[in-house]
């Protein structure tokens, strides 16, 4: 066998194209004469190897076709060229098979072009991706082990994938399933005639099996992405209810992280690993004290430790909201390594060190954010642990901007009150003091750095003037802007590694962002606690799929978020084409649209194939 070069010319553009083929010579007998003929064994595409190496490549390909190894396989360049040639050969074979299948299935009839219409266009692209990853996580097998019937498994897939693709309330999800998506066509059981109640009831079933589902999903994710658990990130967030939720035992008013303190809240605690995969979740009342939750979380880690830990306990990373003195002592008692930001303003104890941070601290680059900024760190050993002093330029800029805005508004309110006193609008000391109290309550972080004085008249009943001045602590606060102190049990690690480990806490923050922004975590409409838990848990299940999809994208160099991928794929749809033939018979053809180049690239990266077949049906005759 040998390689032959073929040159073809486009008659219109005169452009020349070069391709290569693996050719075999053979003899044929024509009477008394023996003739040499050639036959094409493989189409190789366009080769990029020198002509002098073609004989070697031909030998390798000939050996591979015979199921053998060639001596030339040791040449990595030749072996790589052979791999590309075999891939192209497989591609050509696949296309030939598709072409042959098309010819066998061809159906011809004369169509009235004026009769062609389409109806029931439904979203397909995001559904293909979501359905494929549902199968890769083997959700159906897992639900089967929980005792769910085929109908319940189909309902669960519809609800969870609905939360991933079009996050909404359960009622809106029911409308979406019937009117906007082709997802129902991918399910094991036909749900097109289902009512509203099954969508709520399947949530009750899922929350009943919550612990088993989370445990088995962890196992599957560990099998897909093997890695020893060395770092667990723990944090809490809350979301708000629409309506009073008076009978909902989870709904309580408290400080809202979304500034919705006007609404009742519910709290979600989440433990994720350093890649963002959920370990487990816990749902609490809206007024749950964050520090009080750690004991229960550690108890769950201990009970399930056999499946989570290999030889050593993981490092627990927490933000300052949970890192109370009692909680740190609890971690020590249970021998968990930890990294936390000091809850109290410990940076004040190291004010002198922070003033020379640029000159004496180790400089790092903060790559956890898009705009890389410098971070300066210094490790200080203590009796049982160690501390890392940190000064971040990015954090300083952020805190300074926030402080400046708060201070500006604080002083503007004081100026307005002073003007009112000057114009004799408000004079009574009790009223002025009340207004000052409200201003301090509105800006507590700024009020502590100012001393506000009221000058009263001789009768001590009316205010003559109002004044204020900076306290010395304000200057100290300015010096410590952007500074924080971490405490850790890892005395053997360097300051840089400790800081890097702590910054992975952004993974749990990203999880909360995805839950709230992309997975319908907010708001909650349910008036019953059990339904609230089910609603939030469905979002957590959808997050398992979201992080799996984004991890696969990142592994192939694509760093887009799921929301972006979903928008790109939303234009890939499935529709029903209606046409009438020359015998007045009406044909309905249910078909998936041809994917565009952007769609194809995403499907290639994620290895997605459309499982839905073309469906043809005769619907009667045109009148």
N, C-alpha and C positions, 0 to 999 in steps of 0.2 A: 504494500500500500504506500501511497505517496500523497503529498498535498499539492493541489493545483490551484492557481490563482485565476479568477474570472473577473473580467472588467466589462461592465455594462454601461451604456450611455443613455441618458435621458434625452429623447429626441427633441423635446420642447426646450429644455434649458441647456442642453449640451453638457450637463454635469456628468462626470464619470464616477462610478461607484465600484469599489474593489471588494470582493468577497473571496472566501477560501473554502475549499471542499476537500474531504478525504476521499481519495479515489482508489479503486482496486482494479488492477489489470487482470484479465483472464483470457483464455484461449477458447476459440470455437472452431469446429471443423466444418468446412463447407466443401463437401466432396473430397477431393484429394488435397485441398488447401487448408492450411491452419491460419486463422486470422486472430489478431489481438484486438480485444475490445476493452473498454473501460466502463465501470459502473460507479455511481456516486454512493458512498457508504454513509457519509456524514456531511451535513452543512455545518461549517465551523464559524460562520459570521465573518468578521474582519479580524485577522490576526495581527498582533503587535510584536511578534517575535521576528528576529532577523531570518532571512531566507536560508542562511547557512544552518539554522537550527531546525528547519522543517523536517528533515529526515528523523531527528531524535523525537520530535513531537509526534510524527506519524507512528513510530515504533511504540511510544507510550499509549497512544489511542488504540492502536491495533491490539495491544496486550489487554487494555481495559475492556474492550469489547469482547475479548475471549475470556474475561474473568481472571486474568493473570496480572502479575506485576512485572514491569519492565526495569531493567538495570538503570535506565535513565531517570527513574522516579527519584533518585537521590539528588538530582539537580532541582533545587527548590523553584527556580525560575521556570523550568520546563514543566514541573509538576503543577505549578500555579496556572500556567497557560493551558495545560491539559484540563484542569478543573473548569476553567472558563469555557473551553470548547465543549466539554461534556454538558455543562449547564445550558449552553445554547442549543445543543443537540436535543436535550430533554424538552426545552421550550418549543422547538420546531415540531417534535413528535407530538407534544400536547396539542399544539395548534392544528396539526394534521388530523388528530383524533376528533377534535371539536368540529372541524370542517366536515369530516366523514359523518359524524353524528347528526350535524345539521342537515346534511343532504338526505339522510335516511328519514328524518322527521319532517321534511318539507311538506307543506300543505298549500296547494295553490287554489285560488278562486278569484273571480273578477269582483272588484270592490268599487262601489260608488264613492268616489273621493269626497263628494259634497256631503256625505252622510257621516264622515269620521268625526267623532267627539270623544271626550274623555270625562270621567267622573270618579268620585271617591279617591281623590289624591290624598295620600297619607304619608307622613314622615317615615323614612326608612333608615337613613344613614346612622343616626345616633343609636337607633334600636339594634342595628346589626352589631355594633361594637358592644353595647351593654349585654345583649343576649350571649355573645361569644364569651365574654368574661364571666358571666353567670355560670356558663357551662365549664369553664376552666377552673373555677373555684369549686365545682361539683356541688353547687347549692342543692340541686334536686336530690342527689344521693343523701346529702345531709338532712334535708327535710323528710326524706323517706325514713331515715333512722329515727326521726322524731315521731313517726307514726302518721304523717300527713298523707291524705289521699291524693290521687292525681289532680283532682279539682282544686284541692287546697294548695298543692304545690304550684299549679298554674296561677292561682290567685296571688300567692306570695310573690312569684316572679313579676306579675303584672304590677303589683303595688310597689315593690322595691325598685324595679327598673323605672317605673313612673316617677318615683321620687328622685332618681338619678337624672332622668332626661327632662322632665317637666315638673319640678317641685311645686307642690300645691297642697291644699287640704284634701282629705279623702274624698269629699264630695266632688271637687273639681277634677281629681284624678279619675273618677268614674266617667265624667264627661269626656275627658281627654282620651281615655281608652276607647271609647265608642266612636269618637268623631275626628280625632287628629292623628292617630298613630297606626302603623301596621304591626305593632307588637302582638296584637291578638292572633295574627296569622302565624306567629312563631311558637305559640304555646301548645302544650300537649292536649289540652282540653279546650273546646270552644266556649268562650265566655261572653260571646256577643249578646246573649240575652240575659245576662246577670243583672240583678237589681243593685240597689245601693248598700243594703245591709252586709252582704258578704265582704265588701271592702273593709268595713269596720271590724267584722268578726275575725278576719284573717290576722289583723293586727293583734287581737287578743290572743290568738294561738301562738303567734311569734313571740310575744313578750312572755308567755308561759314557758317557752323553751329557751329563754334568753341565755342562761348560763351555759347550756350545752352548745348552743349555736356559736357563742363567742369562743368557747374552748376549741371546738372543731375547726372553726375558721382560722384560729391561730395556728393549728397544726398544718392546715393546708397552705397557708402563707409561708410558714417555715419550710415546708417541703419545696415550694416554688422558689423561694429566695433563702436558701440555707445560710444561717448566720447565728452565732452564739449570742444570746441576749446578754448584753453587758450594760445597757443603759435604758432605764425606764423614765419617761417624762410624765409628770403628773400636774394637772391643773384643773380648775373648775371655771365654768361660765354659766350665765343664765340667759333665759329668753323670756319674752313677755306674752301674756294672754290678751286676746281681743275679747272685750266684754268683762263682766264682773267676776265670772268664775266663782260665784259665792259658795257653791256646793263642792268645789274641787279641793280636796284636802292637800294637794300639792301647791296650790296657788296662794302665795303670800307676798305681801309688799316688803321690799327691801331695797338696798342700793342696786340700781340697774347698771350693768356694764355697757348698755346701749343707750343710757340716758332716758330710759322709759320707766322712771320711778312712779309715773302716774298710773301704771298698770300692775296687776298682780304678776308675780314671776315664778318660774320653775328653774331648778338648777341641774346641770349635768356635770358630773365628774368623769374625766377621761384619762386613761393611762395609755400612752403610745410608746413604741420603741423609737430609736434614733433615726429610723427611716420613715416614720410616720404611720406605720401599721398599728391599728388599735389592738391593745392587749385585752382590755375590757372597759366597760362603762358602768356608771351608777347614776341613778336619778334621785334627786333630793327635793325637799320643799324649797320654795323660793327664798325663804329667809334663813337657809342653812348657813351656819358659821363654817367658813372654809377650813380653818385649822382643825375643827372637830371631826372632819371626814377621814383624816389620814389613818387613824386606827383601824377603821373598817376596811380601808383599801389594803393595808398591810396584812390584815387577817385573810383577805381573799388571796393575796399573793402567796401567803404561807400555805393555805389549804390546797391551792392549785400549783404549788411550787414544783411538784414532781414533774409536771409537763412543761414548766416554764424555765427551770434552772437546770443547768448541767452540773457543774461542780461548785461554782462561786455564785454568791448572791449578786444581783445587778445593782448598779449605782442608781440611786433615786435622785432625780433632779427636780427641784421645786422652785417656784417663785416666792418672793418675800411674803405674799399674802398667806401662805400656809406654813412658813418656816418659823413657827413660834419656838420658844425655849423648850416647852414640853414636848413638841413634836420632834425636835432634834434629839432630845433625850430618849424618846421612844425609838427612833431609828438606831441609836447607839445600843439600846437594850436588846434589840432584835438583830444587831450586828449587820445592818444594812449600810454599805458605803453611801455617802450622800454628797451633793453639791447644792448649796443654797445661797441666795443673796440675803445678807443680814437684814432681819425685819426692822430692828431699831436703827436709828441714824448713826451707825458705827463709824461712818466716814469722818464724823466730827473728831473722833479720837485720833485720827491720822491726818489732821489738817496740815501739819507741818510737812509731812511726806508728800502730800498732794501738791503743795505749792512748788515743789521741784520735780514734778512727775516727768516732764519732758527731758530733763537732764539725767535723772537717776533710775527711771523705770525702763523695762524692756518694751520696745516698740513692736506692735503687731499690725497687720492689716485686717480690718473687719470685712471679710468676703461674704458674710451672711446677708448683706444688703446689696441692692443694685449699685448704689453709689458707695464705693469702697472708701472707708475713712480709717484713720489711724486710731489704735487703742494702745494705751500704755499700762503695763501690768507689773506688779511687784509682789513676790511671795514672802510672807512673814510667818515664821513658825510660832505656834503657841504650845501650851502644855500637852494637850491631847490631839489637837487638830492643827490645821494651818489656815491662814487667811490669804486671800489674794486681793490686793488693792488695785482697782481698775479706774482709769480715767479715759473716757471715750469722747473723741472729738465730735462724732455724730450725735451722741447722746447729749453732749453739752449744747450743741446747736439747737437741738429739739427742745431741751428743757429751758434754754435761755429764751427761745421764741415764745414758749408757753408762759414763762414767768413774765416776760415783757408785756404780753397781751393781758394777762390777769392784772398786773400792776397798773397798766394803763386804764383798765375798766374800773379798778378799785379807786384810783385817784380821781377819775372822772366823776364817780358817784359821790366822793367826798367833796369835790368842787361844787357839784350841784347842791349838795346839802349846805355848804358854806354860803353859796349865793342866796339860797332860800333864807338863811339866818340873817344875812346882811340886809335883805329886802324886807325883813320882819315878817316873812311868810310863816315861818315856824320859829317860835320863841320859847315855848315852855320847855324847861329842862327835861321833863319826863319824855316829851315827844321827840326831842332831838336825840336823847340817849337811846330811845327806841329805834330811831332811824340808823344811828351809828351801829347798834347791835345787829340790825338786819344786814347792813353792809359787811360787817365782820363775818356774819354767818354765810353770806354769799361768797366771800373770798377768804376762807380761813387760812389758806396757805400764804396769803400776802399780809393779812391783818396782824399776824404774829410778829412781823418785822417793823411795825409802825406803832408809835405811841400817839394816841389821839387825845387832845386836851379840849375841854369846854371851859370858857370863862363866863361865870355867872354874874348877874347884877347883885346889888346890895342885899336884896331880899332872898337871894339864892333860889329864885323861881324861874327866871328867864335867862336864856343864853345870850350873851353879848357878842361873843365871837367863837369861832371854831378853828383849831390849828392842829397840825400833825408833824411828826418828824421821824426820820429813819432811826432805827435802833442799831447798835453796833453789830448785832447778829445778822443784819441784812447783808453787810459786807462779807461776813463769813460765809453766808449762804451763796453769795455770788462766786466766792473762791471755790466752793465745793460743787458747783454746777457740773453735771456730767460725771460725777464721781460715785462709786459704789464699792461695797466690800463683799466678797464672797467667802463663805466658810466651807471647808470640805474635810472629810476624813482621809482623803488621799494625800498623805504626807509625802509619799514617794514620787508624786507627779510634779512636773514643772509648772510654773505659772501659765505658760502658753497653753499647755495641754488641758489644764483645769478650765481655763477660759473657753477653749474650743468646745469642751464637753458641755459647759453651761449654755453656750449659744445654741446648742441643738434643741433647747427648749422652744425655739421658734417652730419646731415641728408640731407641737401640740397647739400652738397659736394658729398655725396654718390649718390644722384640722378643724378648729373652732370656726375659722373664717370660711372654710369650705362648707361646713355644716350650716352656717347661717346664711351664706350668700348663694350657694349652689345646690343645697339639698333640703330646702324648705323647712329648716329648723325653726324659723320664726315667721309670723307669729303663731301661737297655738290657739285654736278655736274651741277645743274640747272642754266640756263642763264636768267630765268625770275623770278621776285620777288615773284609773286603769287605761282609759283611752289616751290620756296624755302621755303616759309611759310608752304605750304602743307607738304613738306618733313619733316620739323622739327616737325610739329604738329602730324604727324603719329608716330614719335618717342615718343612724350609725351603721346599719347594714349596707345602705347605699354608699356610705363612705368607704367601706371595705372595697367595693368595686371601683370607686373613683381613684383611690390611692394605688390600686393594682394597675389601672389603665395608665395613670400618669407615670408610674414607675417603669412600665414597659416603654412608654414614649421616651423617657429620659435615657433609658438604656440604649436607645438608638439615636441619641443626640437631639431629640425633639423636646424642647423645654416648655411647650405650650401647656396651658391649663386645660382641664376638661371642658370648661365653659367655652373656650375658644374652639376646641375641636368640635364640640357640639354645634356651634354656630356654623362652622364650615360644612359639616355633614348634613345640616338641616335641609339643604337644597336637593339632596338625593332622596327621591320619593318613589313610592309605588302607586300605580294608578290603574284604572280600568278603562280600556279603549273600546269604544262602541263603533261598529261599522256595519253597513248593509251590503250584501253581495248582489249579483245580477239576478238572483232568484228571490229577491226581497227578504232573505233570511237575515235576521239581526244577530251579529256575533259580538260577544263580550270577551275581551282578552285582558286578564289580570296580569300585569307585568311590572317588573322592577325597572326603574329608569336606568339609562346608561350612565355609569359613574364618570364624573369629570376628572381631570388630571389631579386636582387637589384631593379629591375623594380617594382616588387610586393610590396616591402616595401614603395616605393615612392607613388604608386597608393593607397595603404592602408591609408597612412597619409593624402593624398589630396582627398581621396574618389573619385577616378577616375574609370570609367568603359568604356570599348570599345563599342561605339555605332554601329560600323561597323559589318555587318553580313557576313557570308560566302556566296559567290556567285558561283554557278555552271553553266556552259554552255557547250553545245556541239558545236564544231567548225568544224564539217565535218568528213571526213574519211581520213585515211592515205593512200597515193598512194603506 
